[in-house]
Amino acid sequence: MAIQIRDATSRDLPHILEIERLSFPSPWTLASFKRELTLPFSRVIVAISEDYTPNRGATSPILGFLCRWLIADECHILNIAVHPDARRLGVGAMLMIEAIREAQAERAELVTLEVRRSNLAARQLYRKFGFEERRLKKNYYGPGEDAIIMELRFD
Ligand SMILES: CC(C)(COP(=O)(O)OP(=O)(O)OC[C@H]1O[C@@H](n2cnc3c(N)ncnc32)[C@H](O)[C@@H]1OP(=O)(O)O)[C@@H](O)C(=O)NCCC(=O)NCCS
């Protein structure tokens, strides 16, 4: 499957929101995505494919998205999700590759993110790209839901 990555526009937001709602118990709102599109240090990218449309012919051409902040020497990944019908096809990996490529090109020193300890798929994805688990934030997402701070340093 040929996957392309491009910057998100406001027209993509309904599709991004659908993926967000299918992916997280406490999803971001439309207002929060709109805000990200206006922040100068924020970037939202989407993965698209001509060959594959999730949800059996639904109109959304968007397979997944990633939101990052680039501030000073740090790229922080705030959000990444892939449509449930398009997982395990390499979409999440393509989004990570672009975020890491850009961070290196912009001379960031590190890429950081937070992940639920119970989210084994995401932790595996990040480990695959060389992220290391640096710190645990106990009950960060609520009782019994710890966060792991992960970090990829460029040397
Ligand atoms: C995490 C997520 C973005 C991965 O996206 P994806 O497109 O399915 O991932 P890819 O197909 O690119 O997989 C890349 C690698 O990630 C790891 N991975 C992905 N899904 C996995 C799973 N269910 N179990 C174990 N490892 C997994 C594997 O190492 C995989 O490489 P491999 O296919 O060679 O084994 C996706 O599962 C998702 O949207 N989850 C819900 C939202 C979420 O949890 N976001 C992260 C918040 S921190």
The ligand as an SDF file (V2000), in Angstrom:
LIG
                    3D

 48 50  0  0  0  0  0  0  0  0999 V2000
   -0.2940    2.7510   18.1560 C   0  0  0  0  0  0  0  0  0  0  0  0
   -0.8180    2.9070   16.7110 C   0  0  0  0  0  0  0  0  0  0  0  0
   -0.7320    4.3750   16.3090 C   0  0  0  0  0  0  0  0  0  0  0  0
    0.0670    2.0520   15.7760 C   0  0  0  0  0  0  0  0  0  0  0  0
   -0.3280    2.3130   14.4360 O   0  0  0  0  0  0  0  0  0  0  0  0
   -0.2310    1.2020   13.2640 P   0  0  0  0  0  0  0  0  0  0  0  0
   -0.4240    1.8850   11.9840 O   0  0  0  0  0  0  0  0  0  0  0  0
   -1.1300    0.0690   13.5800 O   0  0  0  0  0  0  0  0  0  0  0  0
    1.2920    0.7190   13.4370 O   0  0  0  0  0  0  0  0  0  0  0  0
    2.2150    0.0870   12.2940 P   0  0  0  0  0  0  0  0  0  0  0  0
    1.4110   -0.8520   11.4540 O   0  0  0  0  0  0  0  0  0  0  0  0
    2.9270    1.1700   11.5940 O   0  0  0  0  0  0  0  0  0  0  0  0
    3.2070   -0.7540   13.1820 O   0  0  0  0  0  0  0  0  0  0  0  0
    4.5640   -0.3590   13.3790 C   0  0  0  0  0  0  0  0  0  0  0  0
    5.1250   -1.1400   14.5540 C   0  0  0  0  0  0  0  0  0  0  0  0
    4.4380   -0.7920   15.7600 O   0  0  0  0  0  0  0  0  0  0  0  0
    4.3300   -1.9600   16.6020 C   0  0  0  0  0  0  0  0  0  0  0  0
    2.9130   -2.2950   16.7490 N   0  0  0  0  0  0  0  0  0  0  0  0
    1.8650   -1.6980   16.1590 C   0  0  0  0  0  0  0  0  0  0  0  0
    0.6990   -2.2500   16.5780 N   0  0  0  0  0  0  0  0  0  0  0  0
    1.0370   -3.2270   17.4590 C   0  0  0  0  0  0  0  0  0  0  0  0
    0.2930   -4.1520   18.2320 C   0  0  0  0  0  0  0  0  0  0  0  0
   -1.0650   -4.1790   18.1870 N   0  0  0  0  0  0  0  0  0  0  0  0
    0.9590   -4.9950   19.0400 N   0  0  0  0  0  0  0  0  0  0  0  0
    2.3070   -4.9880   19.1020 C   0  0  0  0  0  0  0  0  0  0  0  0
    3.0860   -4.1250   18.3700 N   0  0  0  0  0  0  0  0  0  0  0  0
    2.4530   -3.2660   17.5670 C   0  0  0  0  0  0  0  0  0  0  0  0
    5.0720   -3.0710   15.8780 C   0  0  0  0  0  0  0  0  0  0  0  0
    6.4170   -3.0030   16.2930 O   0  0  0  0  0  0  0  0  0  0  0  0
    4.9510   -2.6320   14.4460 C   0  0  0  0  0  0  0  0  0  0  0  0
    5.9490   -3.1500   13.6240 O   0  0  0  0  0  0  0  0  0  0  0  0
    5.6930   -4.5700   12.8800 P   0  0  0  0  0  0  0  0  0  0  0  0
    4.4030   -4.4320   12.1540 O   0  0  0  0  0  0  0  0  0  0  0  0
    6.8840   -4.6920   11.9800 O   0  0  0  0  0  0  0  0  0  0  0  0
    5.6230   -5.5860   13.9680 O   0  0  0  0  0  0  0  0  0  0  0  0
   -2.2840    2.3710   16.5990 C   0  0  0  0  0  0  0  0  0  0  0  0
   -2.3570    1.1050   17.2180 O   0  0  0  0  0  0  0  0  0  0  0  0
   -3.3220    3.2810   17.2200 C   0  0  0  0  0  0  0  0  0  0  0  0
   -3.8350    4.1960   16.5690 O   0  0  0  0  0  0  0  0  0  0  0  0
   -3.6880    3.0380   18.4930 N   0  0  0  0  0  0  0  0  0  0  0  0
   -4.7240    3.8380   19.1600 C   0  0  0  0  0  0  0  0  0  0  0  0
   -4.2400    5.2180   19.4680 C   0  0  0  0  0  0  0  0  0  0  0  0
   -3.0110    5.2000   20.3640 C   0  0  0  0  0  0  0  0  0  0  0  0
   -2.9170    4.3990   21.2870 O   0  0  0  0  0  0  0  0  0  0  0  0
   -2.0820    6.1200   20.0970 N   0  0  0  0  0  0  0  0  0  0  0  0
   -0.8620    6.2500   20.8710 C   0  0  0  0  0  0  0  0  0  0  0  0
   -1.0640    7.1420   22.0350 C   0  0  0  0  0  0  0  0  0  0  0  0
    0.4340    7.3660   22.9630 S   0  0  0  0  0  0  0  0  0  0  0  0
  1  2  1  0
  2  3  1  0
  2  4  1  0
  2 36  1  0
  4  5  1  0
  5  6  1  0
  6  7  2  0
  6  8  1  0
  6  9  1  0
  9 10  1  0
 10 11  2  0
 10 12  1  0
 10 13  1  0
 13 14  1  0
 14 15  1  0
 15 16  1  0
 15 30  1  0
 16 17  1  0
 17 18  1  0
 17 28  1  0
 18 19  1  0
 18 27  1  0
 19 20  2  0
 20 21  1  0
 21 22  1  0
 21 27  2  0
 22 23  1  0
 22 24  2  0
 24 25  1  0
 25 26  2  0
 26 27  1  0
 28 29  1  0
 28 30  1  0
 30 31  1  0
 31 32  1  0
 32 33  2  0
 32 34  1  0
 32 35  1  0
 36 37  1  0
 36 38  1  0
 38 39  2  0
 38 40  1  0
 40 41  1  0
 41 42  1  0
 42 43  1  0
 43 44  2  0
 43 45  1  0
 45 46  1  0
 46 47  1  0
 47 48  1  0
M  END
$$$$
